Amino acid sequence: MQFLTSFLLLLASLHSSAAPPPPSGYRSTLTHVDSKGGFTRAQPLRRAAHRSRHRASTVLLGSYSRTSSSSDTRPTRLYSGQAEYLMELAIGMPPVPFVALVDTGSDLTWTQCKPCKLCFAQDTPIYDPTASSTFSPVTCSNTNSLAIWSSNCSASTPCRYRYAYGDGAYSAGHGDCRADHVRQGPEDEPVGAVTPATASAQEPSKRRECEAVGGVQFGVVAMCGAAWCKAPAAYERDAELRQRLPYNSTGTVGLGRGSLSLVVQLGVGKFYCLTDFFNTSLGSPVLFGSLAKLADPTDGTTMQSTPLVQSTQNPSRYFISLEGISLGNTQLTIPNGTFDLRSDGDGGTIVDSGTIFTILVESAFRVVVDHVAEVLGQAVANASSLDSPCFPAPAGAWQLPDMPDMVLHFASGADMRLPRDNYMSFNHEELSFCLNIVGTAWSTSVLGNFQQQNIQMLFDTTVGQLSFVHTDCSKL
């Protein structure tokens, strides 16, 4: 099995002679959060819509916070419990498995560790750093300080850190910063060093930050957002959401563009290919480094590329320039500049693996809905809503009718062609045709993962480019 990653910058402190040479490429599998639920075809869509509403409420409010304190009142961007895909990893020697949410919009990678006063329940054993033979301390005296670490961290003080998400959840801890091995799956062979801040959890008001250097920054802590931030009041009222908070995960893999991100610290590009949304038993491949290459297209299309846009306000996000939308041969009448990223950080279009349905600014959303209604010859049932709009199916209809491709026009002439099943679905329970795109009153749009089905997505951060091509992701 190909190893996911090799963290080799700390090998001097970890007796590098025992570690294997780093591979040039890494492969793993993304598992959908609903893959083990035994759901009917309609249930994943309903659950996705539920998660999508909560994700949209945080993803568009502002950037995630690395050093937010309990006095913060503005909600931040990321909600760690709302990602859609999981990755299985292992830490330490002997390896302890953990399941991490995959998030392209945040940077920190973390899992829970002992001792932990505020840890949520998890199916796998909680990582005990003292039981790992590859565990090694990294002191605060290292000079490669990062934004989430405290400025008063020194060789004589315990390492402390805090990383907050948009729903008020956060990862935090104190104690010695540590280095250990991480591998993809439970193999016995170590694949390199990772630098976690391992600690027992303290009360939120007492949380600090910490400093560690080299390798990949890997926080090991508890999540207890409701007690820390004012943002998650909705989750306090939502028992169903609260019960599903960890989504069978015990941490997060941050794959954003910031300096803490796994891909940035490894200095490699990343690639994923999401399989059929309704077949949650299928894994989706994710590849890094030399393996992150686009395969030959399966439908006669060619590879398309568009620049990644850097946002100074949201540096961890993958922004691209959406310039227009077509339905079949009809260019929709959306004013120029509707999707532009402005200098103040507002606007723009984000590619996000954790958002299910594409989110369009309201003016563009209304135009798309009107044209879909015209194609179907049906009035939308929930015309005033910004939720995924549905249209009554004609009597006797049990599947979607033929519909033209939707085309997203990006900068540099890149066109992402979405076949019908990448933007529409048939609701068997309500006998309706549903457009799996939602609207927002905010100024930022998001390309969601439903629209990315069976499209290879290659993020090359070294040249600042997103490339994509259609293929059967289940065959990669």
DRENDO-1510 file (C-alpha; in Angstrom, 1 decimal, always signed):
<recs>
REC; n; res; u; v; w
REC; 1; MET; +0.0; +0.0; +0.0 .
REC; 2; GLN; +1.2; +3.4; -0.8 .
REC; 3; PHE; +1.8; +5.6; +2.3 .
REC; 4; LEU; -0.2; +8.7; +2.6 .
REC; 5; THR; +2.6; +10.9; +3.6 .
REC; 6; SER; +6.2; +11.2; +4.9 .
REC; 7; PHE; +7.1; +13.8; +7.5 .
REC; 8; LEU; +10.8; +13.9; +7.5 .
REC; 9; LEU; +11.9; +17.3; +8.7 .
REC; 10; LEU; +12.4; +16.1; +12.2 .
REC; 11; LEU; +14.4; +13.0; +11.6 .
REC; 12; ALA; +17.5; +14.4; +13.3 .
REC; 13; SER; +15.6; +14.4; +16.6 .
REC; 14; LEU; +13.9; +11.1; +15.8 .
REC; 15; HIS; +17.1; +9.1; +14.9 .
REC; 16; SER; +16.6; +9.3; +11.2 .
REC; 17; SER; +18.7; +6.2; +10.4 .
REC; 18; ALA; +15.6; +4.1; +11.4 .
REC; 19; ALA; +13.3; +5.9; +8.9 .
REC; 20; PRO; +12.8; +4.8; +5.3 .
REC; 21; PRO; +13.6; +7.2; +2.4 .
REC; 22; PRO; +10.6; +9.3; +1.5 .
REC; 23; PRO; +8.4; +8.2; -1.4 .
REC; 24; SER; +7.8; +10.7; -4.1 .
REC; 25; GLY; +4.0; +10.2; -4.1 .
REC; 26; TYR; +1.3; +9.3; -1.6 .
REC; 27; ARG; -2.1; +7.8; -2.0 .
REC; 28; SER; -5.1; +7.3; +0.3 .
REC; 29; THR; -8.9; +6.8; +0.1 .
REC; 30; LEU; -11.6; +9.2; +1.2 .
REC; 31; THR; -14.6; +7.7; +2.8 .
REC; 32; HIS; -18.0; +9.4; +2.8 .
REC; 33; VAL; -19.3; +10.2; +6.2 .
REC; 34; ASP; -22.6; +8.3; +5.5 .
REC; 35; SER; -20.8; +5.2; +4.0 .
REC; 36; LYS; -21.6; +3.0; +7.0 .
REC; 37; GLY; -25.1; +4.2; +7.7 .
REC; 38; GLY; -27.1; +1.7; +5.6 .
REC; 39; PHE; -29.2; +4.6; +4.2 .
REC; 40; THR; -31.7; +4.5; +1.4 .
REC; 41; ARG; -31.0; +6.5; -1.7 .
REC; 42; ALA; -33.1; +9.4; -0.5 .
REC; 43; GLN; -31.6; +9.6; +3.0 .
REC; 44; PRO; -28.1; +10.7; +2.1 .
REC; 45; LEU; -29.5; +13.6; +0.0 .
REC; 46; ARG; -31.7; +14.7; +2.9 .
REC; 47; ARG; -28.8; +14.4; +5.4 .
REC; 48; ALA; -26.5; +16.3; +2.9 .
REC; 49; ALA; -29.1; +19.1; +2.7 .
REC; 50; HIS; -29.1; +19.3; +6.5 .
REC; 51; ARG; -25.4; +19.5; +6.7 .
REC; 52; SER; -25.2; +21.9; +3.8 .
REC; 53; ARG; -27.4; +24.5; +5.5 .
REC; 54; HIS; -25.2; +24.5; +8.6 .
REC; 55; ARG; -22.0; +24.5; +6.5 .
REC; 56; ALA; -23.2; +27.4; +4.5 .
REC; 57; SER; -24.0; +29.4; +7.6 .
REC; 58; THR; -20.4; +29.2; +8.7 .
REC; 59; VAL; -18.4; +29.0; +5.5 .
REC; 60; LEU; -19.5; +32.4; +4.2 .
REC; 61; LEU; -19.3; +34.4; +7.4 .
REC; 62; GLY; -15.5; +34.9; +7.6 .
REC; 63; SER; -12.1; +33.3; +7.9 .
REC; 64; TYR; -11.4; +30.6; +10.4 .
REC; 65; SER; -9.4; +31.8; +13.4 .
REC; 66; ARG; -6.1; +30.5; +14.6 .
REC; 67; THR; -5.8; +32.5; +17.8 .
REC; 68; SER; -9.4; +33.6; +18.6 .
REC; 69; SER; -10.0; +34.1; +22.3 .
REC; 70; SER; -13.2; +33.7; +24.3 .
REC; 71; SER; -14.0; +37.4; +23.8 .
REC; 72; ASP; -14.4; +37.0; +20.0 .
REC; 73; THR; -18.0; +37.7; +18.9 .
REC; 74; ARG; -17.7; +37.3; +15.1 .
REC; 75; PRO; -18.3; +33.7; +13.9 .
REC; 76; THR; -15.3; +32.2; +12.0 .
REC; 77; ARG; -15.4; +30.1; +8.9 .
REC; 78; LEU; -14.7; +26.5; +9.5 .
REC; 79; TYR; -16.9; +23.9; +11.3 .
REC; 80; SER; -14.8; +20.8; +11.8 .
REC; 81; GLY; -17.8; +18.5; +12.2 .
REC; 82; GLN; -19.3; +19.5; +8.9 .
REC; 83; ALA; -16.8; +18.0; +6.4 .
REC; 84; GLU; -18.1; +15.3; +4.1 .
REC; 85; TYR; -15.1; +12.9; +3.8 .
REC; 86; LEU; -13.0; +10.9; +6.2 .
REC; 87; MET; -9.4; +9.6; +5.9 .
REC; 88; GLU; -8.0; +6.7; +8.0 .
REC; 89; LEU; -4.5; +7.3; +9.5 .
REC; 90; ALA; -2.4; +5.9; +12.3 .
REC; 91; ILE; +0.0; +7.6; +14.7 .
REC; 92; GLY; +2.8; +6.3; +16.8 .
REC; 93; MET; +4.6; +3.0; +17.3 .
REC; 94; PRO; +2.8; +0.7; +17.8 .
REC; 95; PRO; +0.4; +2.5; +15.4 .
REC; 96; VAL; -2.9; +3.8; +16.9 .
REC; 97; PRO; -5.6; +4.3; +14.2 .
REC; 98; PHE; -7.6; +7.4; +14.0 .
REC; 99; VAL; -10.2; +8.7; +11.6 .
REC; 100; ALA; -9.9; +12.3; +10.4 .
REC; 101; LEU; -12.2; +14.7; +8.7 .
REC; 102; VAL; -10.7; +15.9; +5.4 .
REC; 103; ASP; -11.0; +19.7; +5.1 .
REC; 104; THR; -9.7; +21.7; +2.2 .
REC; 105; GLY; -10.5; +24.9; +4.0 .
REC; 106; SER; -8.5; +24.6; +7.1 .
REC; 107; ASP; -4.8; +23.9; +7.8 .
REC; 108; LEU; -4.3; +22.2; +11.2 .
REC; 109; THR; -4.2; +18.4; +11.4 .
REC; 110; TRP; -5.0; +17.0; +14.8 .
REC; 111; THR; -6.4; +14.1; +16.8 .
REC; 112; GLN; -7.2; +13.5; +20.5 .
REC; 113; CYS; -4.7; +12.3; +23.0 .
REC; 114; LYS; -4.3; +11.3; +26.6 .
REC; 115; PRO; -4.7; +12.7; +29.1 .
REC; 116; CYS; -7.9; +14.4; +28.0 .
REC; 117; LYS; -10.5; +15.9; +30.2 .
REC; 118; LEU; -12.8; +17.2; +27.5 .
REC; 119; CYS; -12.5; +14.6; +24.8 .
REC; 120; PHE; -15.6; +13.5; +22.9 .
REC; 121; ALA; -16.3; +9.7; +22.6 .
REC; 122; GLN; -14.5; +7.9; +19.9 .
REC; 123; ASP; -14.6; +4.3; +18.6 .
REC; 124; THR; -10.8; +3.8; +18.3 .
REC; 125; PRO; -8.4; +4.1; +21.2 .
REC; 126; ILE; -7.3; +7.6; +22.2 .
REC; 127; TYR; -3.7; +8.2; +21.3 .
REC; 128; ASP; -1.4; +7.9; +24.3 .
REC; 129; PRO; +2.0; +9.6; +23.4 .
REC; 130; THR; +3.8; +8.0; +26.4 .
REC; 131; ALA; +3.1; +4.6; +24.9 .
REC; 132; SER; +4.7; +5.3; +21.6 .
REC; 133; SER; +8.3; +4.3; +21.0 .
REC; 134; THR; +8.6; +7.0; +18.3 .
REC; 135; PHE; +7.4; +9.8; +20.5 .
REC; 136; SER; +9.9; +12.6; +20.9 .
REC; 137; PRO; +9.7; +16.1; +22.5 .
REC; 138; VAL; +10.0; +19.4; +20.6 .
REC; 139; THR; +10.6; +22.3; +22.9 .
REC; 140; CYS; +9.2; +25.9; +22.6 .
REC; 141; SER; +12.8; +27.1; +22.1 .
REC; 142; ASN; +12.6; +26.4; +18.4 .
REC; 143; THR; +12.3; +29.6; +16.4 .
REC; 144; ASN; +9.9; +28.6; +13.7 .
REC; 145; SER; +6.9; +30.2; +15.4 .
REC; 146; LEU; +3.5; +30.0; +13.8 .
REC; 147; ALA; +0.3; +32.0; +14.1 .
REC; 148; ILE; -1.5; +29.6; +16.4 .
REC; 149; TRP; +1.3; +29.4; +18.9 .
REC; 150; SER; +1.7; +31.8; +21.9 .
REC; 151; SER; +4.3; +34.6; +21.8 .
REC; 152; ASN; +5.2; +33.8; +25.4 .
REC; 153; CYS; +6.0; +30.2; +24.7 .
REC; 154; SER; +9.6; +29.5; +25.7 .
REC; 155; ALA; +12.0; +26.7; +26.7 .
REC; 156; SER; +10.8; +27.0; +30.3 .
REC; 157; THR; +7.1; +27.0; +29.6 .
REC; 158; PRO; +4.7; +24.2; +28.4 .
REC; 159; CYS; +3.6; +24.4; +24.8 .
REC; 160; ARG; +0.1; +25.6; +24.3 .
REC; 161; TYR; -2.1; +26.2; +21.3 .
REC; 162; ARG; -5.7; +26.8; +20.2 .
REC; 163; TYR; -7.3; +26.5; +16.8 .
REC; 164; ALA; -10.9; +27.7; +16.4 .
REC; 165; TYR; -13.5; +26.8; +13.8 .
REC; 166; GLY; -16.5; +28.7; +12.6 .
REC; 167; ASP; -19.2; +26.9; +14.7 .
REC; 168; GLY; -17.3; +27.7; +17.9 .
REC; 169; ALA; -15.7; +24.3; +18.1 .
REC; 170; TYR; -11.9; +24.3; +18.5 .
REC; 171; SER; -8.9; +22.2; +19.0 .
REC; 172; ALA; -6.7; +23.2; +22.0 .
REC; 173; GLY; -4.3; +21.8; +24.4 .
REC; 174; HIS; -1.2; +22.4; +26.6 .
REC; 175; GLY; +1.9; +20.4; +27.5 .
REC; 176; ASP; +5.1; +19.4; +25.7 .
REC; 177; CYS; +5.1; +19.7; +21.9 .
REC; 178; ARG; +6.0; +16.3; +20.5 .
REC; 179; ALA; +7.1; +14.6; +17.4 .
REC; 180; ASP; +5.8; +11.2; +16.3 .
REC; 181; HIS; +5.2; +9.1; +13.2 .
REC; 182; VAL; +2.1; +9.1; +11.2 .
REC; 183; ARG; +1.1; +6.6; +8.5 .
REC; 184; GLN; -1.8; +5.8; +6.3 .
REC; 185; GLY; -3.5; +2.7; +7.7 .
REC; 186; PRO; -2.2; +0.4; +10.4 .
REC; 187; GLU; +1.1; -0.6; +8.8 .
REC; 188; ASP; +4.0; -1.2; +11.1 .
REC; 189; GLU; +6.5; +0.7; +9.0 .
REC; 190; PRO; +6.9; +4.3; +10.0 .
REC; 191; VAL; +6.7; +6.9; +7.3 .
REC; 192; GLY; +8.3; +9.9; +8.9 .
REC; 193; ALA; +7.9; +12.4; +11.7 .
REC; 194; VAL; +5.0; +14.6; +12.6 .
REC; 195; THR; +5.0; +17.3; +15.2 .
REC; 196; PRO; +2.0; +17.3; +17.5 .
REC; 197; ALA; +1.2; +19.6; +20.4 .
REC; 198; THR; +0.1; +16.9; +22.8 .
REC; 199; ALA; -1.6; +17.8; +26.0 .
REC; 200; SER; -4.4; +17.3; +28.4 .
REC; 201; ALA; -7.3; +19.7; +27.9 .
REC; 202; GLN; -7.9; +22.6; +30.2 .
REC; 203; GLU; -10.9; +24.8; +30.7 .
REC; 204; PRO; -11.5; +27.1; +27.6 .
REC; 205; SER; -10.7; +30.3; +29.4 .
REC; 206; LYS; -7.3; +28.9; +30.4 .
REC; 207; ARG; -6.3; +27.7; +26.9 .
REC; 208; ARG; -3.0; +29.1; +25.5 .
REC; 209; GLU; -1.0; +28.2; +22.5 .
REC; 210; CYS; +2.3; +26.5; +21.8 .
REC; 211; GLU; +5.2; +26.4; +19.4 .
REC; 212; ALA; +6.7; +23.5; +17.5 .
REC; 213; VAL; +8.9; +23.3; +14.5 .
REC; 214; GLY; +9.8; +20.9; +11.7 .
REC; 215; GLY; +7.7; +18.2; +10.3 .
REC; 216; VAL; +3.9; +18.7; +10.1 .
REC; 217; GLN; +2.2; +20.6; +12.9 .
REC; 218; PHE; -0.1; +18.1; +14.5 .
REC; 219; GLY; -2.4; +19.2; +17.3 .
REC; 220; VAL; -3.7; +16.5; +19.7 .
REC; 221; VAL; -6.5; +17.8; +21.8 .
REC; 222; ALA; -10.2; +18.0; +22.7 .
REC; 223; MET; -13.1; +19.7; +21.0 .
REC; 224; CYS; -15.7; +21.6; +23.1 .
REC; 225; GLY; -16.8; +24.6; +21.0 .
REC; 226; ALA; -20.2; +25.3; +22.7 .
REC; 227; ALA; -18.5; +26.4; +25.9 .
REC; 228; TRP; -16.1; +28.7; +24.1 .
REC; 229; CYS; -17.7; +30.7; +21.4 .
REC; 230; LYS; -21.0; +32.5; +20.9 .
REC; 231; ALA; -21.4; +31.1; +17.4 .
REC; 232; PRO; -22.8; +27.6; +18.1 .
REC; 233; ALA; -26.1; +28.5; +19.7 .
REC; 234; ALA; -27.9; +26.9; +16.8 .
REC; 235; TYR; -26.2; +23.6; +17.6 .
REC; 236; GLU; -27.3; +23.8; +21.2 .
REC; 237; ARG; -30.9; +23.9; +19.9 .
REC; 238; ASP; -30.2; +21.1; +17.3 .
REC; 239; ALA; -30.1; +17.8; +19.2 .
REC; 240; GLU; -29.6; +15.8; +15.9 .
REC; 241; LEU; -26.7; +17.9; +14.8 .
REC; 242; ARG; -25.1; +17.8; +18.3 .
REC; 243; GLN; -25.3; +14.0; +18.4 .
REC; 244; ARG; -23.6; +13.8; +15.0 .
REC; 245; LEU; -20.9; +16.3; +15.8 .
REC; 246; PRO; -17.7; +14.2; +15.3 .
REC; 247; TYR; -19.2; +12.2; +12.4 .
REC; 248; ASN; -17.2; +9.2; +13.4 .
REC; 249; SER; -14.0; +11.2; +13.3 .
REC; 250; THR; -11.4; +11.7; +15.9 .
REC; 251; GLY; -9.6; +14.7; +14.4 .
REC; 252; THR; -9.1; +16.7; +11.2 .
REC; 253; VAL; -6.7; +16.6; +8.2 .
REC; 254; GLY; -6.1; +20.2; +7.1 .
REC; 255; LEU; -5.5; +20.4; +3.3 .
REC; 256; GLY; -5.9; +24.2; +2.9 .
REC; 257; ARG; -3.4; +26.6; +1.5 .
REC; 258; GLY; -2.0; +28.0; +4.8 .
REC; 259; SER; +1.5; +27.2; +6.2 .
REC; 260; LEU; +0.2; +24.6; +8.6 .
REC; 261; SER; -1.5; +22.6; +5.8 .
REC; 262; LEU; -0.4; +19.1; +5.1 .
REC; 263; VAL; +0.1; +19.7; +1.4 .
REC; 264; VAL; +2.0; +23.0; +2.0 .
REC; 265; GLN; +4.4; +21.6; +4.5 .
REC; 266; LEU; +5.1; +18.6; +2.3 .
REC; 267; GLY; +5.6; +20.9; -0.6 .
REC; 268; VAL; +3.4; +18.7; -2.9 .
REC; 269; GLY; +0.3; +19.1; -5.0 .
REC; 270; LYS; -2.8; +17.2; -4.2 .
REC; 271; PHE; -5.5; +15.5; -6.3 .
REC; 272; TYR; -8.8; +13.9; -5.5 .
REC; 273; CYS; -11.6; +12.4; -7.5 .
REC; 274; LEU; -15.0; +12.1; -5.8 .
REC; 275; THR; -17.1; +9.0; -6.7 .
REC; 276; ASP; -20.9; +8.9; -7.2 .
REC; 277; PHE; -22.6; +10.8; -4.3 .
REC; 278; PHE; -25.4; +8.2; -4.0 .
REC; 279; ASN; -23.0; +5.2; -3.9 .
REC; 280; THR; -21.5; +6.0; -0.5 .
REC; 281; SER; -19.8; +2.5; -0.3 .
REC; 282; LEU; -17.3; +3.6; -3.0 .
REC; 283; GLY; -14.1; +5.2; -1.8 .
REC; 284; SER; -12.7; +8.3; -3.5 .
REC; 285; PRO; -9.0; +8.4; -4.2 .
REC; 286; VAL; -6.8; +11.2; -2.9 .
REC; 287; LEU; -3.2; +11.5; -4.2 .
REC; 288; PHE; -0.2; +13.7; -3.4 .
REC; 289; GLY; +3.1; +14.5; -5.0 .
REC; 290; SER; +4.2; +12.5; -8.1 .
REC; 291; LEU; +1.0; +10.5; -8.0 .
REC; 292; ALA; -1.1; +13.6; -8.3 .
REC; 293; LYS; -1.5; +13.5; -12.1 .
REC; 294; LEU; -4.6; +13.6; -14.2 .
REC; 295; ALA; -5.6; +10.5; -16.0 .
REC; 296; ASP; -6.9; +10.4; -19.5 .
REC; 297; PRO; -10.5; +11.6; -19.8 .
REC; 298; THR; -13.3; +9.1; -20.4 .
REC; 299; ASP; -15.9; +11.2; -22.2 .
REC; 300; GLY; -13.9; +12.8; -24.9 .
REC; 301; THR; -13.3; +16.0; -22.9 .
REC; 302; THR; -9.9; +17.6; -22.5 .
REC; 303; MET; -8.0; +18.7; -19.4 .
REC; 304; GLN; -8.9; +22.3; -18.3 .
REC; 305; SER; -6.9; +24.6; -16.1 .
REC; 306; THR; -7.6; +27.8; -14.3 .
REC; 307; PRO; -5.5; +29.9; -11.9 .
REC; 308; LEU; -5.9; +29.7; -8.2 .
REC; 309; VAL; -6.6; +33.1; -6.8 .
REC; 310; GLN; -4.9; +34.1; -3.5 .
REC; 311; SER; -7.1; +35.9; -1.0 .
REC; 312; THR; -5.2; +38.0; +1.6 .
REC; 313; GLN; -8.3; +37.8; +3.9 .
REC; 314; ASN; -8.8; +34.0; +3.5 .
REC; 315; PRO; -5.3; +32.6; +2.6 .
REC; 316; SER; -6.2; +29.0; +3.4 .
REC; 317; ARG; -9.1; +28.9; +0.9 .
REC; 318; TYR; -8.8; +27.7; -2.7 .
REC; 319; PHE; -10.3; +30.6; -4.7 .
REC; 320; ILE; -10.9; +30.5; -8.4 .
REC; 321; SER; -12.4; +33.0; -10.8 .
REC; 322; LEU; -15.9; +32.1; -11.9 .
REC; 323; GLU; -16.9; +34.3; -14.9 .
REC; 324; GLY; -20.2; +32.9; -16.0 .
REC; 325; ILE; -22.7; +30.0; -16.3 .
REC; 326; SER; -24.4; +28.4; -19.2 .
REC; 327; LEU; -27.2; +25.8; -19.4 .
REC; 328; GLY; -26.7; +23.9; -22.6 .
REC; 329; ASN; -26.0; +26.4; -25.4 .
REC; 330; THR; -27.6; +29.3; -23.5 .
REC; 331; GLN; -25.3; +31.7; -21.7 .
REC; 332; LEU; -27.2; +32.9; -18.6 .
REC; 333; THR; -27.6; +36.6; -18.1 .
REC; 334; ILE; -25.5; +37.1; -15.0 .
REC; 335; PRO; -23.8; +40.5; -14.9 .
REC; 336; ASN; -20.0; +40.6; -15.3 .
REC; 337; GLY; -18.3; +40.9; -11.9 .
REC; 338; THR; -20.9; +39.0; -10.0 .
REC; 339; PHE; -18.4; +36.4; -8.8 .
REC; 340; ASP; -15.3; +38.6; -8.6 .
REC; 341; LEU; -13.1; +38.5; -5.5 .
REC; 342; ARG; -12.8; +42.0; -4.2 .
REC; 343; SER; -9.8; +43.7; -2.5 .
REC; 344; ASP; -11.6; +43.7; +0.9 .
REC; 345; GLY; -11.8; +39.9; +0.8 .
REC; 346; ASP; -15.5; +39.7; +0.0 .
REC; 347; GLY; -16.9; +37.9; -3.1 .
REC; 348; GLY; -15.0; +35.3; -5.1 .
REC; 349; THR; -15.6; +31.6; -5.6 .
REC; 350; ILE; -14.2; +28.9; -3.3 .
REC; 351; VAL; -13.6; +25.2; -4.2 .
REC; 352; ASP; -14.5; +23.3; -1.0 .
REC; 353; SER; -14.6; +19.6; -0.4 .
REC; 354; GLY; -16.6; +20.1; +2.8 .
REC; 355; THR; -19.5; +21.9; +1.1 .
REC; 356; ILE; -22.1; +19.5; -0.4 .
REC; 357; PHE; -24.1; +21.6; -2.8 .
REC; 358; THR; -22.7; +24.5; -4.8 .
REC; 359; ILE; -23.6; +27.9; -3.3 .
REC; 360; LEU; -24.3; +30.8; -5.6 .
REC; 361; VAL; -24.8; +34.5; -4.7 .
REC; 362; GLU; -28.5; +35.2; -4.7 .
REC; 363; SER; -28.7; +37.2; -8.0 .
REC; 364; ALA; -27.0; +34.4; -10.0 .
REC; 365; PHE; -28.9; +31.7; -8.1 .
REC; 366; ARG; -32.3; +33.2; -9.2 .
REC; 367; VAL; -31.2; +33.3; -12.8 .
REC; 368; VAL; -30.1; +29.6; -12.7 .
REC; 369; VAL; -33.4; +28.5; -11.0 .
REC; 370; ASP; -35.5; +30.4; -13.6 .
REC; 371; HIS; -33.7; +28.7; -16.5 .
REC; 372; VAL; -33.9; +25.2; -15.0 .
REC; 373; ALA; -37.7; +25.9; -14.5 .
REC; 374; GLU; -37.9; +26.9; -18.1 .
REC; 375; VAL; -36.2; +23.7; -19.3 .
REC; 376; LEU; -38.4; +21.5; -17.1 .
REC; 377; GLY; -41.6; +23.4; -17.9 .
REC; 378; GLN; -42.4; +23.4; -14.2 .
REC; 379; ALA; -42.6; +26.2; -11.6 .
REC; 380; VAL; -40.4; +25.8; -8.6 .
REC; 381; ALA; -42.2; +24.7; -5.5 .
REC; 382; ASN; -40.2; +26.8; -3.1 .
REC; 383; ALA; -39.6; +29.9; -5.1 .
REC; 384; SER; -38.8; +32.3; -2.3 .
REC; 385; SER; -36.3; +30.0; -0.6 .
REC; 386; LEU; -32.5; +30.0; -1.0 .
REC; 387; ASP; -32.5; +26.2; -0.3 .
REC; 388; SER; -32.1; +23.6; -3.0 .
REC; 389; PRO; -35.2; +24.3; -5.2 .
REC; 390; CYS; -37.5; +21.4; -6.3 .
REC; 391; PHE; -40.0; +21.1; -9.1 .
REC; 392; PRO; -43.0; +18.8; -9.1 .
REC; 393; ALA; -42.5; +15.8; -11.3 .
REC; 394; PRO; -45.2; +15.0; -13.9 .
REC; 395; ALA; -47.5; +12.1; -13.1 .
REC; 396; GLY; -45.9; +8.8; -13.7 .
REC; 397; ALA; -42.3; +10.2; -13.8 .
REC; 398; TRP; -39.8; +8.1; -11.8 .
REC; 399; GLN; -36.6; +9.6; -13.1 .
REC; 400; LEU; -35.1; +12.8; -14.2 .
REC; 401; PRO; -35.8; +13.9; -17.8 .
REC; 402; ASP; -33.0; +14.5; -20.3 .
REC; 403; MET; -31.4; +17.9; -19.5 .
REC; 404; PRO; -28.5; +19.9; -21.0 .
REC; 405; ASP; -25.2; +20.1; -19.3 .
REC; 406; MET; -24.6; +23.1; -17.0 .
REC; 407; VAL; -21.2; +24.8; -17.8 .
REC; 408; LEU; -19.2; +26.8; -15.3 .
REC; 409; HIS; -17.0; +29.2; -17.1 .
REC; 410; PHE; -13.7; +30.0; -15.3 .
REC; 411; ALA; -10.8; +32.3; -16.0 .
REC; 412; SER; -8.3; +31.3; -18.8 .
REC; 413; GLY; -11.1; +29.7; -20.8 .
REC; 414; ALA; -11.6; +26.7; -18.5 .
REC; 415; ASP; -15.1; +25.3; -18.8 .
REC; 416; MET; -16.3; +22.8; -16.2 .
REC; 417; ARG; -19.1; +20.8; -17.8 .
REC; 418; LEU; -21.6; +19.4; -15.3 .
REC; 419; PRO; -23.8; +16.6; -16.7 .
REC; 420; ARG; -27.4; +16.5; -15.4 .
REC; 421; ASP; -26.6; +14.2; -12.5 .
REC; 422; ASN; -24.0; +16.6; -11.2 .
REC; 423; TYR; -26.6; +19.3; -10.6 .
REC; 424; MET; -30.0; +17.6; -10.5 .
REC; 425; SER; -31.5; +14.7; -8.5 .
REC; 426; PHE; -34.9; +12.9; -8.4 .
REC; 427; ASN; -36.6; +13.0; -5.0 .
REC; 428; HIS; -38.4; +9.7; -4.8 .
REC; 429; GLU; -40.1; +10.5; -1.6 .
REC; 430; GLU; -41.7; +13.7; -2.8 .
REC; 431; LEU; -41.7; +12.9; -6.5 .
REC; 432; SER; -39.9; +16.0; -7.5 .
REC; 433; PHE; -36.9; +17.1; -9.5 .
REC; 434; CYS; -34.4; +19.0; -7.3 .
REC; 435; LEU; -31.6; +21.4; -8.3 .
REC; 436; ASN; -28.7; +20.6; -6.0 .
REC; 437; ILE; -27.5; +24.2; -5.9 .
REC; 438; VAL; -28.4; +26.7; -3.1 .
REC; 439; GLY; -28.4; +30.4; -2.9 .
REC; 440; THR; -26.9; +32.8; -0.4 .
REC; 441; ALA; -27.4; +36.4; +0.5 .
REC; 442; TRP; -23.6; +36.7; +1.1 .
REC; 443; SER; -21.2; +37.8; -1.7 .
REC; 444; THR; -19.1; +34.6; -1.9 .
REC; 445; SER; -19.9; +31.5; -3.9 .
REC; 446; VAL; -18.7; +28.0; -3.3 .
REC; 447; LEU; -18.1; +25.1; -5.7 .
REC; 448; GLY; -19.5; +22.1; -3.7 .
REC; 449; ASN; -18.6; +18.4; -3.9 .
REC; 450; PHE; -21.9; +17.2; -5.4 .
REC; 451; GLN; -20.9; +19.1; -8.6 .
REC; 452; GLN; -17.4; +17.6; -8.5 .
REC; 453; GLN; -18.6; +14.0; -8.9 .
REC; 454; ASN; -16.4; +12.0; -11.3 .
REC; 455; ILE; -14.2; +15.0; -12.0 .
REC; 456; GLN; -10.5; +14.7; -11.2 .
REC; 457; MET; -9.4; +17.8; -9.3 .
REC; 458; LEU; -5.7; +18.6; -9.3 .
REC; 459; PHE; -4.6; +21.5; -7.0 .
REC; 460; ASP; -1.0; +22.5; -7.9 .
REC; 461; THR; +0.0; +25.0; -5.2 .
REC; 462; THR; +3.5; +25.4; -6.6 .
REC; 463; VAL; +2.2; +27.1; -9.8 .
REC; 464; GLY; -1.1; +28.3; -8.4 .
REC; 465; GLN; -3.4; +26.3; -10.7 .
REC; 466; LEU; -6.5; +24.1; -10.5 .
REC; 467; SER; -6.7; +21.5; -13.3 .
REC; 468; PHE; -9.7; +19.2; -13.9 .
REC; 469; VAL; -10.9; +16.5; -16.3 .
REC; 470; HIS; -13.9; +14.1; -16.3 .
REC; 471; THR; -13.3; +10.5; -15.6 .
REC; 472; ASP; -14.8; +7.5; -13.7 .
REC; 473; CYS; -13.3; +8.0; -10.3 .
REC; 474; SER; -14.2; +4.5; -9.1 .
REC; 475; LYS; -11.6; +3.1; -11.6 .
REC; 476; LEU; -8.6; +5.2; -10.6 .
</recs>
